[in-house]
């Protein structure tokens, strides 16, 4: 990945000396690749909150980019896709913690 393809670091994260990155996701060779940081939450539900907030950010971003997209409708479709994948995975999780 070239530097020009990297996403910008949010301004608040740049200003906060205690900020930390906890998730990166790439598509490489037609597959999803993930890097995770651990240790900030003991409760699994905290990860659920993060994923829910992330889903809302994705829906809102699509609505901001296309005035034909309703963020709530988008979020419901995203939720449906997520639930379907959780109930019947289309791929096997591989890799390990490093």
Secondary structure as the mmCIF struct_conf table of DSSP 4:
data_model
#
loop_
_struct_conf.conf_type_id
_struct_conf.id
_struct_conf.beg_label_comp_id
_struct_conf.beg_label_asym_id
_struct_conf.beg_label_seq_id
_struct_conf.end_label_comp_id
_struct_conf.end_label_asym_id
_struct_conf.end_label_seq_id
HELX_RH_3T_P HELX_RH_3T_P1 UNK A 3 UNK A 5
BEND BEND1 UNK A 6 UNK A 6
HELX_LH_PP_P HELX_LH_PP_P1 UNK A 7 UNK A 10
HELX_RH_AL_P HELX_RH_AL_P1 UNK A 11 UNK A 15
TURN_TY1_P TURN_TY1_P1 UNK A 17 UNK A 18
STRN STRN1 UNK A 23 UNK A 28
TURN_TY1_P TURN_TY1_P2 UNK A 29 UNK A 30
STRN STRN2 UNK A 31 UNK A 36
BEND BEND2 UNK A 39 UNK A 40
BEND BEND3 UNK A 42 UNK A 43
HELX_RH_AL_P HELX_RH_AL_P2 UNK A 44 UNK A 65
TURN_TY1_P TURN_TY1_P3 UNK A 67 UNK A 68
HELX_RH_AL_P HELX_RH_AL_P3 UNK A 71 UNK A 87
BEND BEND4 UNK A 88 UNK A 88
BEND BEND5 UNK A 90 UNK A 91
#
